[in-house]
Amino acid sequence: MANATWYSWPTNFSNGSSITGIGSFFAYANEVTGGFLGAAILLIIFIMTLFAGMLMGVKRALASSCFITFIFSVYFWRLNMIHPAVPITLVVFTILFALGAKAEGSQY
């Protein structure tokens, strides 16, 4: 394996730019995966934070995992990796689950 050219970074996107940082790396990886990288990362973040928060109660865990996923979704939306409706939907679900947790009687 002396020749590592197969693993080298791509030097050119279709628009003529190159990978200069983490944002352009994610944009390139999203392009290679056909647009599914952003959604897959958000789904993994949502599931991990949901299971981590299950000790607090289901609705409270759903509200906190929606909020944390919203933070990451704004970043991915700014990179054009996901549709703009995703962060808006996550805010709506965060508010609904927070109100449901409040009505459930848990302190939030």
GUFIDREN-738425 format. One line per field, with one value per residue: x, y, z of N, C-alpha, C, O in turn. Coordinates in steps of 0.05 Angstrom, whole numbers. Example, Ala and Ser with C-alpha at 12.3 -4.5 7.8 and 13.67 -1.06 7.14 Angstrom:
nxx = [264 / 257]
nyy = [-114 / -45]
nzz = [156 / 142]
caxx = [246 / 273]
cayy = [-90 / -21]
cazz = [156 / 143]
cxx = [264 / 258]
cyy = [-66 / 1]
czz = [156 / 157]
oxx = [285 / 268]
oyy = [-66 / 23]
ozz = [169 / 161]
***
This chain:
nxx = [16 / 37 / 23 / -19 / -58 / -110 / -139 / -137 / -156 / -211 / -199 / -230 / -295 / -358 / -371 / -323 / -297 / -255 / -241 / -238 / -246 / -283 / -337 / -340 / -322 / -365 / -404 / -384 / -385 / -439 / -456 / -433 / -460 / -509 / -543 / -561 / -531 / -535 / -588 / -583 / -544 / -571 / -614 / -587 / -566 / -614 / -636 / -596 / -595 / -648 / -651 / -613 / -639 / -683 / -690 / -712 / -765 / -813 / -837 / -808 / -757 / -765 / -774 / -725 / -689 / -708 / -696 / -640 / -627 / -648 / -611 / -565 / -589 / -597 / -545 / -533 / -572 / -554 / -510 / -534 / -550 / -596 / -667 / -701 / -747 / -739 / -711 / -752 / -795 / -774 / -771 / -825 / -842 / -810 / -833 / -885 / -875 / -850 / -892 / -926 / -896 / -897 / -951 / -956 / -935 / -882 / -824 / -798]
nyy = [-24 / 25 / 65 / 116 / 143 / 130 / 140 / 194 / 263 / 292 / 340 / 374 / 399 / 395 / 447 / 474 / 486 / 469 / 423 / 455 / 458 / 435 / 443 / 443 / 392 / 361 / 377 / 355 / 300 / 293 / 302 / 258 / 215 / 221 / 258 / 239 / 241 / 284 / 277 / 225 / 233 / 268 / 236 / 196 / 228 / 244 / 195 / 177 / 218 / 214 / 163 / 171 / 208 / 183 / 171 / 214 / 216 / 204 / 244 / 289 / 273 / 268 / 322 / 346 / 318 / 332 / 387 / 387 / 361 / 399 / 441 / 420 / 412 / 463 / 478 / 440 / 454 / 505 / 489 / 469 / 415 / 391 / 397 / 460 / 456 / 420 / 440 / 476 / 442 / 412 / 451 / 461 / 410 / 407 / 447 / 427 / 377 / 396 / 425 / 383 / 353 / 388 / 389 / 337 / 337 / 337 / 372 / 424]
nzz = [0 / -15 / -50 / -40 / -67 / -79 / -33 / -27 / -15 / -49 / -98 / -126 / -132 / -167 / -176 / -178 / -131 / -74 / -19 / 40 / 94 / 152 / 140 / 83 / 76 / 99 / 62 / 15 / 29 / 36 / -17 / -42 / -18 / -38 / -16 / 33 / 79 / 117 / 137 / 159 / 199 / 232 / 248 / 277 / 319 / 342 / 360 / 396 / 435 / 452 / 477 / 517 / 548 / 568 / 622 / 645 / 632 / 581 / 547 / 562 / 548 / 493 / 480 / 494 / 461 / 410 / 412 / 416 / 368 / 334 / 339 / 313 / 264 / 243 / 231 / 191 / 154 / 139 / 111 / 66 / 68 / 86 / 81 / 88 / 118 / 159 / 207 / 224 / 233 / 275 / 315 / 324 / 343 / 388 / 420 / 426 / 452 / 498 / 522 / 530 / 567 / 609 / 622 / 637 / 686 / 701 / 722 / 684]
caxx = [0 / 54 / 10 / -44 / -74 / -139 / -150 / -131 / -179 / -219 / -189 / -248 / -323 / -369 / -372 / -296 / -284 / -242 / -246 / -221 / -252 / -303 / -362 / -339 / -320 / -392 / -418 / -375 / -395 / -468 / -458 / -425 / -480 / -535 / -560 / -571 / -513 / -546 / -611 / -573 / -531 / -592 / -629 / -570 / -565 / -640 / -639 / -577 / -604 / -673 / -645 / -599 / -658 / -707 / -692 / -728 / -792 / -814 / -842 / -786 / -735 / -771 / -770 / -696 / -676 / -716 / -682 / -612 / -626 / -653 / -586 / -549 / -603 / -592 / -518 / -534 / -588 / -537 / -492 / -551 / -550 / -623 / -688 / -706 / -770 / -731 / -709 / -778 / -810 / -762 / -779 / -854 / -843 / -798 / -853 / -907 / -867 / -845 / -918 / -936 / -882 / -907 / -978 / -952 / -928 / -853 / -813 / -781]
cayy = [0 / 48 / 86 / 123 / 162 / 123 / 151 / 223 / 281 / 303 / 367 / 391 / 393 / 401 / 476 / 484 / 492 / 447 / 419 / 474 / 456 / 415 / 448 / 433 / 363 / 351 / 382 / 335 / 274 / 293 / 299 / 230 / 197 / 226 / 276 / 226 / 243 / 302 / 264 / 203 / 243 / 279 / 213 / 184 / 246 / 243 / 169 / 176 / 236 / 204 / 141 / 182 / 224 / 167 / 170 / 238 / 213 / 201 / 270 / 307 / 263 / 275 / 350 / 352 / 307 / 349 / 412 / 383 / 356 / 425 / 456 / 409 / 415 / 490 / 477 / 425 / 470 / 526 / 476 / 458 / 386 / 382 / 415 / 481 / 449 / 402 / 455 / 487 / 420 / 405 / 471 / 455 / 386 / 414 / 462 / 408 / 358 / 411 / 430 / 357 / 346 / 406 / 379 / 311 / 342 / 337 / 399 / 427]
cazz = [0 / -17 / -65 / -25 / -83 / -78 / -9 / -26 / -15 / -75 / -100 / -141 / -134 / -193 / -180 / -180 / -105 / -62 / 9 / 55 / 122 / 160 / 126 / 56 / 78 / 102 / 37 / -4 / 37 / 30 / -46 / -49 / -8 / -51 / 0 / 57 / 102 / 137 / 150 / 175 / 223 / 250 / 259 / 298 / 342 / 355 / 374 / 419 / 457 / 463 / 495 / 539 / 564 / 576 / 651 / 653 / 623 / 552 / 533 / 567 / 531 / 465 / 477 / 494 / 437 / 388 / 414 / 409 / 340 / 321 / 339 / 292 / 238 / 233 / 219 / 166 / 136 / 128 / 91 / 45 / 70 / 91 / 72 / 108 / 135 / 181 / 232 / 232 / 244 / 301 / 335 / 330 / 360 / 414 / 435 / 432 / 473 / 523 / 534 / 540 / 591 / 630 / 629 / 649 / 714 / 706 / 722 / 660]
cxx = [17 / 41 / -17 / -61 / -103 / -153 / -147 / -157 / -186 / -211 / -209 / -276 / -333 / -370 / -344 / -283 / -271 / -248 / -227 / -225 / -273 / -329 / -362 / -335 / -347 / -408 / -410 / -386 / -424 / -473 / -453 / -447 / -508 / -554 / -570 / -554 / -525 / -570 / -602 / -560 / -552 / -609 / -613 / -569 / -592 / -643 / -621 / -587 / -631 / -668 / -630 / -618 / -682 / -710 / -710 / -757 / -793 / -818 / -820 / -761 / -740 / -766 / -740 / -682 / -684 / -701 / -653 / -609 / -631 / -627 / -568 / -562 / -599 / -565 / -519 / -551 / -571 / -516 / -507 / -551 / -578 / -642 / -694 / -730 / -762 / -727 / -735 / -795 / -800 / -769 / -808 / -856 / -831 / -818 / -876 / -899 / -860 / -872 / -931 / -922 / -891 / -934 / -977 / -945 / -899 / -843 / -795 / -767]
cyy = [25 / 72 / 92 / 143 / 155 / 135 / 182 / 239 / 290 / 332 / 385 / 381 / 400 / 431 / 489 / 490 / 466 / 445 / 437 / 472 / 435 / 419 / 438 / 403 / 350 / 355 / 361 / 307 / 271 / 289 / 270 / 210 / 202 / 243 / 263 / 229 / 261 / 290 / 241 / 212 / 254 / 257 / 199 / 201 / 245 / 218 / 168 / 194 / 227 / 182 / 151 / 197 / 208 / 165 / 193 / 235 / 215 / 229 / 290 / 299 / 270 / 305 / 357 / 341 / 322 / 375 / 408 / 377 / 381 / 441 / 446 / 412 / 443 / 491 / 463 / 439 / 492 / 515 / 464 / 427 / 375 / 404 / 435 / 474 / 433 / 418 / 467 / 465 / 412 / 425 / 466 / 431 / 391 / 428 / 444 / 389 / 372 / 418 / 405 / 348 / 363 / 397 / 352 / 314 / 342 / 366 / 402 / 453]
czz = [0 / -31 / -51 / -41 / -83 / -55 / -7 / -26 / -43 / -76 / -115 / -140 / -162 / -198 / -180 / -154 / -95 / -32 / 25 / 85 / 128 / 146 / 98 / 55 / 81 / 76 / 16 / 3 / 32 / 0 / -54 / -41 / -20 / -34 / 26 / 82 / 124 / 152 / 168 / 201 / 243 / 263 / 281 / 323 / 357 / 372 / 399 / 442 / 468 / 483 / 520 / 558 / 574 / 606 / 661 / 648 / 592 / 538 / 538 / 551 / 502 / 461 / 476 / 470 / 412 / 388 / 406 / 379 / 323 / 318 / 316 / 265 / 226 / 219 / 192 / 145 / 123 / 108 / 67 / 45 / 75 / 82 / 94 / 126 / 159 / 207 / 242 / 245 / 271 / 322 / 343 / 349 / 387 / 432 / 444 / 454 / 499 / 537 / 544 / 565 / 614 / 640 / 643 / 679 / 720 / 705 / 698 / 661]
oxx = [11 / 46 / -35 / -76 / -120 / -177 / -154 / -178 / -168 / -215 / -204 / -282 / -317 / -369 / -342 / -260 / -274 / -260 / -202 / -210 / -281 / -343 / -381 / -343 / -353 / -423 / -427 / -395 / -434 / -491 / -466 / -452 / -528 / -578 / -587 / -562 / -524 / -571 / -614 / -564 / -550 / -616 / -624 / -570 / -592 / -652 / -629 / -586 / -637 / -680 / -633 / -613 / -699 / -732 / -721 / -773 / -776 / -803 / -813 / -746 / -721 / -756 / -732 / -663 / -667 / -692 / -642 / -590 / -620 / -622 / -557 / -548 / -598 / -562 / -508 / -546 / -574 / -507 / -495 / -552 / -583 / -634 / -692 / -732 / -778 / -738 / -740 / -808 / -816 / -773 / -815 / -871 / -840 / -821 / -885 / -915 / -865 / -873 / -944 / -935 / -892 / -939 / -994 / -947 / -891 / -853 / -778 / -752]
oyy = [44 / 95 / 76 / 158 / 173 / 140 / 194 / 229 / 294 / 348 / 410 / 358 / 409 / 440 / 514 / 499 / 445 / 463 / 433 / 482 / 420 / 399 / 425 / 390 / 330 / 337 / 351 / 293 / 250 / 276 / 259 / 191 / 190 / 241 / 275 / 221 / 254 / 291 / 237 / 200 / 250 / 259 / 192 / 191 / 245 / 219 / 159 / 186 / 232 / 182 / 140 / 198 / 220 / 159 / 191 / 250 / 227 / 236 / 306 / 316 / 277 / 313 / 374 / 354 / 326 / 385 / 424 / 386 / 385 / 453 / 462 / 416 / 446 / 503 / 472 / 437 / 497 / 529 / 451 / 415 / 351 / 426 / 428 / 486 / 431 / 411 / 468 / 470 / 405 / 418 / 468 / 432 / 380 / 422 / 445 / 384 / 360 / 415 / 405 / 336 / 354 / 397 / 345 / 295 / 346 / 382 / 384 / 460]
ozz = [14 / -25 / -51 / -29 / -88 / -56 / 14 / -36 / -59 / -57 / -116 / -145 / -179 / -221 / -181 / -153 / -106 / -21 / 23 / 101 / 110 / 139 / 89 / 36 / 67 / 68 / 1 / -15 / 25 / -8 / -72 / -55 / -12 / -38 / 39 / 103 / 148 / 176 / 189 / 222 / 267 / 286 / 302 / 345 / 381 / 395 / 420 / 465 / 492 / 505 / 542 / 582 / 587 / 616 / 683 / 658 / 580 / 520 / 520 / 541 / 488 / 440 / 460 / 460 / 394 / 367 / 391 / 367 / 302 / 297 / 301 / 245 / 202 / 198 / 172 / 121 / 99 / 91 / 50 / 23 / 69 / 76 / 118 / 148 / 178 / 227 / 266 / 265 / 289 / 345 / 367 / 368 / 407 / 456 / 467 / 473 / 520 / 562 / 565 / 582 / 637 / 664 / 658 / 694 / 743 / 689 / 693 / 643]
***
